[in-house]
């Protein structure tokens, strides 16, 4: 995801984690679905909203 979306690794992780939280899914499930092509990485390419950013 980092490479295809032109993101740094920490940015890609934050977006995967945010998607995971927003959809009440395990992080490992979201990562696996990205690899399997079940989730479009472009959906995760937008920035994490301020309310989801880590403290």
C-alpha positions, 0 to 999 in steps of 0.5 A: 500500500505504501508503494502503490499510494506513494506513502511513507510506511507510517502513513500507510500503517495509520490509514490501514489502522484507521480503516480497521477501527472504522470498520470494526475489523482486526488489523490483520484481517484488513492487511490480508484483505489488502494483499488478497485484493478484497479491499481497494488500496485507493479507498485507504489512500485518503488521509486519516481524519483528525479525530482518528489520529494518535494522541 
